[in-house]
């Protein structure tokens, strides 16, 4: 069933859990906590255990439909760990050694797959990382067995045969020193052991029932992840599993209702089966009735991501995305309605995609307010996929439109424009604010300041320029330039790693270098190989150096960072020390520049449990965290609460305990504080809150227990309401004061006032520019008379250059500002001519003033 090939999941928007809006499939994924490799040097590998309905007729060792998402290749398809998959062009690919493969559905040259002389396949990515795919037992399937970081650090991945159908199960992931993950296969269980044979070993237990993954057990948490399925028989005799219920350890749950048979997606002629099930509704609850949220999906027409109903007939081809065969305009659309437990609609989201699975429209409407995002790509509608440009899948224009349907003509659109080179690198971005960002790149052959790219790609930025918008003031045109140097790979004959050697900040108007930073790297084989050894930043001919010294002791990576001032003496330098566990990568201790030592301790699954401040000194204090997630203590203390028995106990440095009660989504719903002064061991509720179905806090009650003998606590409740734009519109505090806020993104206007008992406070109206910064603020008194107006004039980088204060029947007061290249105020001129000037330390680009001067007006000086 996994033979359907589609590009619909090749996007960052693909959901790891929940519903994939493009395909209508419910996806489940578990990210495995793989520890950092090679003494924290990499490469980083994200391992995900994911479920696919289409693959649910196959058990690859983790339960029907569940797979470990690592790269693999067969004669027809390349699948990457990122979820991307590409169909091999059988006509253009010779499979000859050192001759890269060609893919029918890949446009951008972001990776290169090359057959090797020993039969392996080498996958080089634009990031500089590399994977080696190796054939498993003459099966024709090539699985990733090695991963190389750009510096040449390596991971090794071992596989073992599973079953009699040519499948292979992950056996072990190891780096150059040790095993990072072991997979133990038992009769009805699979154990995933992270950091095996170490004190920090972590075992995830996958429990199978009838070859179905039914539970995932995590150490330290009483309840498992629990999954229930329905079995569906297709017209071709195959069976699929459809997840129907998912329970999380914290008490949240998901209920999924499927549309099957003729109510599902219809497939084109000659497809493996006639209909594919899709999600009709998905209900999520955080464990309490008030948090229940339902998503209902309605597909418009018969068009779908599989290409059914296209005006152009095509023949279904195995191993490729068949929708790419459609040459005419083709769109498919789904409408998602979000509602609460009472069935009240909260949001209606309409999504539309084109024939290349690219999102054209996403529109969200709440009440009468609608926010739409329209995306235009570099697609020529009259051309076939093969004739499209290399950047056809990249957004060229993104427009966001705000519409208020209560007011005729109330609409505003802001647009961002993008330009690219043939390698998909962004060359220019024009923002709605008028600011323009321009990027120039070194050619693949290299040039002065950059070696030739070992992968033959264009990927290294030569110059990045920010051009301010056309506005008042004299905002500078700033550019950053970069030069690079090769760092030999630790792997023999592997491509060199290209690193930044020099960065410069330039003022384009006068061609002046403002700042320069040079980096040197560790070149000798060591735990720190490829890391920055020294950075020297020079401003105004004054150089500040930052040096990094690495070491290893007691299973920890030690780092000493020393900042040396341009004076180059012992007084003008600072040192910071820290240590990270080589097993987990977590910080175990750090020593500040003042010498204060802080230690951290974690539990088996990486949660902080103890913090020691001023450690190893007479002033040492500790803060403890205890987790009671569904254990006996949490159940006993839960009482009559509707919340799940999930509690975290904090022990402050004073010894006072605080208990945080969570809902199924991990949000704090109640807080209890120990009455340490009057009755130790007695806990009093000091806060409880309520969320709506969209996860927004709508009520918060705080309680102050005045004394032991008081009849009850002082309870203060704040209620919050939201407008249809999703912004806070009304806050009612415990005293009955109503704080109103009216947001209008169309006119970019915000109005605020307070009211209570028939009385109204002064009112403030703020107008904003496209960057969201205030440009005018009007203050009205209680009688709605204009009291004063503040106006801000901003330059092309959105910095205030002039502030005008106007009061009726009085002259306008003007204050002017001037900035340096780092947007620091260097001059402020008041209305009377008084000038304030800031002079900053010449070696720094931060807020480090050396001198502040005040100059009297010229007429006062003459007097």
N, C-alpha and C positions, 0 to 999 in steps of 0.2 A: 504493500500500500504506500510505501515511501517513494514510489517511482515517479510521482507527480513532481515535476520540476517547475518552480516558480520563483521569480525575482521579488515577490511581494514581501519577503522578510529581510531583504538586503538593506535595511535602513535603521538609523539610530532610533527611530520611533517604535521599532518592534518591541512589544511588551514582553518582558520575561515572565510576568504573571498577569492573570486577568485575561481580557479579551483583546485579541489582535483585530483592530477595526477593519483592516484591509481584507482579511480572510474570514472573519467571523469565527475563528477557532479560539478555544480557551486554552491558554498556555500556562504551564507550571514549570518553574525552574528553581533549582536550589544551587546557590553559589557555594562551592566548597572552600573552606578557609585554608587554602594552600599557603604554607609559610614561605617567606622570602628565601630565594635560592642563593647559593654561593656566597655565604657570609654577607648577605644583604646587597650583593652586587648584581643580582638578576641572572637570567632574564625573568621578568614578571610573567606569570601564567595565570590566567583566570580560568578555573575549571568549573563548568556548570553542568549539573545533572538536570536534564530537561525532558519534558514529556511532549510528545507529538501524537495527535489523534491519527494522522496518516500512517504513522509507524507503529500503531498499537496492536498490530497483528503479529509483531515480532518481539521476542524477548532476547535482549542482548546481554543478559546477566543482571540487570538492575530492575527487572519487571517489564511487562509488556508496554511498549511505547516509550520507555525511558532510555536515554542514551547520555553518555559523556560527550560533551561537545568539543571534540578536538579535530584537527584537520585530517582529511583523508582524500584520496583520489582513486578513481577507477578509470576504466577506459573512456567513460563518457562525461564524468562530472568531477569537479573539484569542489570540496566543501571545506570551509575554513572554520576555525574555532569561533570567529566573530559572528557566525550565523550566515555569512555570505556563501553563495554557491554559484558556480559558473559552469556552463556546458562547453565541453571541448569541441572546437571546430575540427571535425574529422578530416575534412578536405584540406585545410590549411596547416594542420599539425602533422609533422613527419615523425615525431617521437624520436628523432635522431639525437644523439648526445650533443650537448652544448647548443641545441637549437630550441629556443623557447616555444612553448605551446601557445596556440591561439584559441581564444574563447569567443563564442558567438554572441554572448550577452555581456561582454565587458568592453567599455569604451575608454575609460581612463587607464593609462599605464601606471597604476599604483602598485602593481606586483608583477613579478616575473617568475614563471615556473619553467625550470630547465631540466630535461633529462640528463642524468650523469652517466659517465662511462661504466660505473659499477651497477647500473640498473636503478639507482635511487632517483628521486625527483627532488630538486632543490627549489624552495619557494622563498624568494627574496621580496621583502616588503619595502614600501617607501620609507617606513620608519627606520630602516636599517636592520631590523630583525630578520632572522632567517629560520626556516624550518626544513628539516630533512625528512621526506616521506619514503618509507621503505616497504617493499612488498612482504606480505605475511604468508609464508608457507605456500608459494605458488598459487595463491588464490586470485591474483589479479587485483587485489585491493592493497593500496599503499597507505599506511597509517604513519602519522608523525612519530618518529623515534628520537629525534633530536631537535632542540631549539637553541639558537645562538642569539645572544644579545649583540648589539652593534660593536661592543668592545671585545666580543669573543667568549664571554662566559656561556657555559652550556648547561642545558637540562637534558636528561635522558628519560625516555618513556618506554616502558616494557609492556608488551601485550601477551596474552595467552589465548589459545583457541577456546571457544565456548560453543557447546552443542555440536550438532552435525550439519549445520546449514551454512558453514563458512563465516561465522561471526567470530569476533575477537573481543575479549573483555580486558579492560585496563587492569594491569597487574601491579605496576609500581611507577612512581615518578621520583626521580633522584637527581641530585646535582652532582658536582664534581667531588663532593666530600661525603654525602650521606643521603639516605632516603627521606623524601619529603612526604610521600603518601604511599601507603600500601592498601591493596584491595584484597580482602579475604572472602572467598566464596564458600558459603555453607549451604546446607540443603534448602532451608527456607529463609535464609538471611544473607545479606551482603554487608560486610563491615568495611567502612572507609576509615583508615587510621592515619591521622595527620601527625607528623613528627613521631613516627614509630620508634620504639626502643629508647625513648627519652622520658625524663620526668614530666614533660609537657605533652605527652601523647594524648591525643583526642580521638575518641572512637565515635563515629556516626554509624548508627545501626539501621539498615534498611530491612524492614520486615515484609516478606512476600506472602501472599495468600492466593493460591490458584494462579501462580505466575504474575500476580498483580502486586505492584508496590502499594501496600495499604498503610504503612506507618513508617515515619522517619523519627528515630529517637536521638535526642541531643543530650549529652551529659549535663547535669546540673539543672535540667528542666524536667519536671515530673511528667507532664503531658507530652505525647508525641504529636507531630504533624500526622493527621489522619485523612485519608483520601478514599472516597467511594466512587464507584463507576457504574454505568449502565453498559450492557452489551448490545451492540447493534449488528444485525445481519444485513449485508449489502446484497444487491441483485446479482453480483457475480459470485456469491458464495462466501466471500471473505467477511471477517468480523472485525469491528472496530470497538475500542473502549472509549466511552464518553465520560469524562469526570463530571459528577453531579454534585458532590459535596466535598468541601475541604475544610478541615478544622485545624486552626493554628494552636500552638501550645499556650498562647496567652488568652485564648477564649474567643477569638474572632472566628467567624466562619463564612464561607461562600457557598451559595446554592446556585447551580447552573441548570437552566432549562434549555433543551436543544430542540431545534427544528430539523426533522428528519424526513426522509423520503422526498416527495415532491415539494415539500416546504423548505428543503435545503437548497444549496447551490446546484444548479443543473450544469452538467459538463457537456462540452461539445461532442460531436459524433466521433466514434471510435476511441473514446477515452476508456480507461480501465473499468469504470463503472458509471452509472448514469447520474447519480446525485451524491453530493457530499454534505454531511450534516453541518449545521452552523448554529451558533448560539442565538437563541431567541431572547433570553433574559438572563441576567446575572444579578444576584442579590448579595450584597456584602453587609455584614453586621460586625460591630466591634464588641459584641457580647451583651449589649443592652438594647432594649427595644427602641430607644430614642435615636440610636445611631444607625439604624437600618437604612440602606440606600439601594435602590433598585435601578438597574440599567436595562432598558428595553431597546432592542435593535430591529429596525425595519429597513429592509433593503428595497431600493427604488427600482422597479422594473425587474428584468431578468438578467441584466448585465452583471458580471462578477469578475473576480480576479483571474478566473480560468478562461475567459474569453467567450463565454456563451452568448449567443444572440448578436454577434457582430454582423455587420452588413456584408462583410467579406467572408466567404466560406474558406475554411482551411482544414487540412488534414492533421489530426492529432499525431504529434511526434514524441516518442519516448525520449526522456532525458533532456528536454529543453523547455524553456518557457514558451508555451504555444501562443500566448497573447502577443508576443513579439512578432508573430507572423502577420498580424493585422496591420494593414497599410493605411487604412482610413482612420478618421477620428473616432475614438472609442473611450467612453467614460463609464465608471461604475460608482454607485453612491449608496451610502447608508445613513440613516437618521437614528441617532441615539437619544433616547429620552431618559433623563435622570429624575427620579422621584423619591420621596421619603416614605416612611412606614405607613402614612395615611393616604398615600397615593397622590400627594400634591406634587405637580411637576415643578422641578427646581431648575432644570436646564435642558435645552434641546440643542443638540450638536449635530450639524450636518457636515459630512465629509465626502469629498469627491476626488477620485483618482483618474489618471489617464491610462492609456494602453501600456505605458512603461512603469506602471505602479507608482507614479509620482503624485504626491498630494497637490491638487489644484486649489481646493477650497476647504477651509475649516471654519465653520460659522457656529458661534455659540450665542443662543438667545435665551435670556432670562427675563420674563415678563415682556416689557416693551423695549428693552435694551438689547442690542445685538453687536457683537464684535466679530468681524470676519477677517480672515487672512487669505488673500489670494496670492498664489505663487505662479510666476511665469518662468518657463524654462527655455533653453536654447534649442527648442524642437521646431523643425520645419514640418508642418502637418502634411505636406505633400510628398515627403520622402519616406522611404522604408527605414527600418532600424539600421540596416547596413550602411545607408547613405547619410545618416545623421552625423553631426559633428561630435568630437570627443567630449565636449562639455554639455551635451544635450540633457543629461540627467541632473545638472547643477542648477540651482535657482538663480535666475538672472534679474528678476524683479519680485520683490515681496512687498505687498501692499496690505496694510491693516486699516480697516474701515470701521468707524464707530457710527451706529445708527440708532436714533431714538424714534421709535415708531409712533410715539404720542404726538410728536411735533413734525408737521410737514416740512420737508427740506432739511431736517436736522441730521446732517451727515457730514463726516469729515474723514479724509483718507490721508495717510502718511506712507511714503514709499521709500524703500531702500533698494538701490541698484548695485549689481555685482558684475564684475568682468573677470575673465579667467584667461590663462594661457592654455595651451593644448595638453598640459599635464594636470589640469584641474587646480592649479595654484591661483589664489585670488590676486589679481593685479590691481584692482581698483574697487573701492566701496564708496558710494555716495549716500550719505545718511540723510534722513529727513531734515536734520538741523542745518544742513548746508555744509557740514564738515566732510572733507574728502580724504580718504586714506589710499595711498598709492604704494604698491609693492613692486620692486624690481628683483629679479632672480639671476643668479649666475647660470650660464648655459651648461648643458651636460658635459661639454668638453672642458669646463672650468675657465679660469681666467686669472688675471692678476688679483691675488687675495683669496683664491679658492682653487683647490686641486680639482682635477677631472672627477666627475661623479663615478664611483666604481660600479654603480648599477645602471649607468647610462640614462639617468633620470634628471629632471630639473626639479630641485627641491630646496635649495639653499638661498635664503633671502640675502640679497646684496644691499638693498636700501629700502627703508620704509619711511614714507613722508606723510605727515599730517598737515593738510592745508585747511586753514580756518575758514569758516563761513564768511560771506561778505556781510560785514557789520561795522558798527562804529568801533573806534579804538584801533590799536596797532598790534593785533595779535601776531606772534611770530609764525613763520613756516619752519617747522622743526623736522629734521630727518635723523634717522638712526642708520648707520652703516655697519656692516659686519664683514670681517674676514675670517677665513677658516684655515685649518691645518689638518693633515691626516694623522690619525693615531693608529698604529698597526694593530691588527686584530690578534688576539691570543691564539686563534686557530690558524694553523699554517695554511698559506695560500688563500685565505679568506679575504674578502674586500676590507679595506681599511675603514675605520670609523672616522667620520669627519666631524671635528669639534670646532666650536667658536674660539678663535684666538684673540680677536680684538673687536670691541664695540666702540663706536663714536657717536656722540650727539652733536649735530650741526645746526647752525642757524643758516637757513637757505638764503635769507635776504642779503646777508653780508659775507656768506661763505666762511663763517668762522666756526672753528671747533670749540665747543663748549665743555665737553667732557669726554674722557677716554678711559676705557677699562680693558686691561690685558689679562688674559688667563693663561696659566701654565698648569699642566696635568701630570699626574703620576704615570711614568712610563715603565717602571720596573715591575716585574711580576710580583704582586703583593695583594693583600686584601683590599687595597685602595686603588688598584689599577684602573685607570680611566677616569678617576674622580679629579675634581679641581684641586690642585695643590696650593695655588696662590693666585689671588686676584689683586690687581693694583689699579685703583681709580685715581685719575689725575684731573683736578680742576684748578685753573689759575696757576699752573705750574707747581701745585702742591699735591703730593701723592699720598694716598692712604692705602695701606696694604691689609689684606685679610688672608691669613695663613691657616691651613687645615692640616692637623696632625692626627693620624689614625693609629690605633693600636688594638690589641686583642688580649683579653684576660678574663678568666672565669666565665667563659661562654658569652662574652659581651664584646660588642664593637665599641671601642672608645674613640671619642672625637674631642679634640681640643681646638676651639676656634679662637684665634688671636687677631685682634684688630690693632694695627700699629699706625699711629698718627704720623703725619708728615714730619714731626719733630724728631721721630726715630729715637726716642729715649724711653726709659722705663716708666716715666710718669704718664706719658700720653699713649698708653696701650691698655687694652682690656682683654680678659680671657674668660671664655665660657666653656665648661666641660660637660659632657653628657655621655651616656652609655645606652646602647640598645641591645636587647637580647638577640643573639645570633639565631635562635630557634624561632622566635615570633616576630622580631622586628620592633617590638614595643619598647618605649623608653623606660629604663629601669631606674635611672637616677640622673640628676643634672645639678650642676653647681653654677650658681649665678656669678656675675662679675664681682659681686660683693662678697662672695665666698659662702653664701647660704646653700646648704645641701638639701635637696628634696629627693626622696625615694618613693618608688611606686611598686606596688605588688598587684598581681592579676590572678584571676582564677583560671580554671582549665580552658574555658572558652573565651578568654581574653578580656573579661570584664574587670574593671578596676575594683579592688577590694580594700586596699589600704594605701594611704598617702601619709608619709612622714615629712613634716616641715621642720626646718632647722635640725635635720637629722644629725645624730652623733654629737649633740651639743647639750649643755644644760637647759636649753630652751626648747627642746624637742617636743613637738605635739603630733598627734595623729588623728586622722579622719578615716573612719571605717564605712564600708558599704557592704550590706548583707542582702542577698537576693532570695526571696521566698516566692517562687513562681509556681503556684499550685501545690506547694508542699503542705505537710500536716499543720504547721504553724499558721500559714496563711489561711487554710480552711477553718481552723479553730477561731481565728481572730476576725474572720469575715463577718460574722454575725448575720444580720438580716439584709445586708447590702445586696443590691442587684448586680453589683460589679463582680467580675470573676475574681477568684482568690489569687490575685497577683499583687505582690507587695515588695517594695524595696525599703530597707531600713538603713538610714544614715545615722552614724554616730559622730557628732561634732567634737571639736577639740575640747569642749567643756564636759564631754561625757553625756550630754543630752541627746536623746534619740528622736528621730523624726521618721515617720512612716509615710511613704508615698504609695497610694493605691492606684493601680493602672487599669485601663480598659484593654480590650483585645487588640487595639492598634498601638498600644504602648504609650498612650497619653495619660498624664497625671490627672485623675478625677477627684481624688480626696487626699488631704494631707492631715496627719495627726502628729501632735507634738507632746513629748513626755512632760508631765507636770513635775519637773525635777525639784522645784522649790518647795512644793507643798506635799506631794505624794509621789515619790519616785515609783515608777512602774505603771502609773496611771497615765493613759493617753487621752488627749482631748483633741477633738476635730477643730482645726483652725481654718480649713478651706475646703470647699467642694465646688465643682463647676460642671457645666453641662455644654455639650457640643451639638450642633445640628448635623444633619445627614451629610453635609458637604465638608465636615471636619472643622467648622468654625466655632469658636467659643462664643456662646450666646448668653451665658449666665455664670456669674462668679460670686460666691458668697464667702466672706471672710468672717471669722469669729474671734473675739478677744475675751478670754476668760479672766474677768477682772480680779477675782479673788476666790479663794477656796469656798467661802461661805456665800458667795453671790448666788441668787436664785437661778441664774442662767447666763449664758454668754451674751455679749454685745454682738449682734449679728448684722452685718452690712452686706447688702446684695447689690450687684451691678448687673444690669441687663443691656444687651447689645443687639442692635438690629442692623441689617445690611440692605443696601439698595440693589437695584437690578444690575448695576455695574460690578457688584461684588465688593464694594467699598463700605466701610463703616458709615452708617447714616445717622444713627441715634444711639446714644449711651445714656442710660438712666441710672444715676447713682443712688446710694442708700438714702439720701436726703430728698429724693424726688426731683433733683435738678436734671433737666433734659438738655444734653449737649447735642446740638444738631449740626450735621455736616452735609452739604449738598455738593456732590461731585458732578461735573459735567465735562467729560473728556472731549466733547465736540467743540465747545467754546473754550475749553481749557480753563474753566472757571471753578473756583471752590469757595463756598460761602459757609461761614461758621457763626453760631450764636448759641446762647443758653437761655433756657426758660424755666420758670417755676412759679406755681401759684398765680398764674395770670400775668406775671411780670416777665419782661424780656430784657436780656442783656444787650450791651452794644454788639454790633454785628461787624464781621470782617469779611471782605470779599477779596480773593486773591486770583490774579490772572497769571497764567504760566505760558512759557514758550514751548517750542516743540521738544526741547530737552527736559521738560518738566521742572524747570527752574522758575521761580517767581520773577515777574517783570513789573507787576503793579499790585499794590495792596491798598484797598480803600477801607477806611474805618468810619463806621456810622455810629452815632449815639443812640440812646434808647428811644428817641423820637424819630429815628430814621433820617436824621440830618447828617450830611457828610461832615465829619470832623477833621479828617486829614487824609492825604493821599501820599503814598510812597511809590516812586517809580525807580526802576533800576535799568540802566542802559548797559547792555552786555556786549562784549567784543565777540569775535568769531570763534573763540574757544570757550564761550559761555561764562566769562569772568566779568564781574561787575566793574565797570570803569567810571560809572557816574550814578550817584544816588540823589534823587530829587524829592524833597519833602515839601508838600504844599498844604497850607492851611487856609481856609476861606478868609478873605479880606486881609491876607498877609502875603508878603513877598516869598517866593520860593527859595528854599535853602538847598544849595547844591554842594555835594561832597564828591570829590574826584579821587580815583585810585589809579595807581600805576603798578605794573608787575614786572618781575624778571622772567627769564626763560623757564623757570620752574614753577611759575604761577604763584610765587610768593609776593605779597604786597610789599613794595619797597617805598611807596610814597602815598600819603593821604593828605589831600588839600581840603581844608575846611572852608566854609562859606566866607569867613572873614579873612581868608588868605593864610591862616596859620598852616604850616606844613609839618607833618610828621614823617620822618624817614627812618627806615629800617635798614641796617647794614648787617649782612649775614657773614658768617665765617667763610672765608674764601675757599676752604678745602672741602666744603660740604654743600650738597644740594637739598638738605633737609631744613627743617625749621630750627635753625641754630643762630639766632640773632646775637651779634656782638655789640651792637651799638644802636640805640634808638635816640633820635634827635628831634627836637622841636624848634621850629624856626618861626619867629613872630612875623606878622604881616609887614609888608614893605613900609606902609605908612607909620607903623609903630617904631620900626627901626630908624626912620628918618626923624621922628619926634625925639 
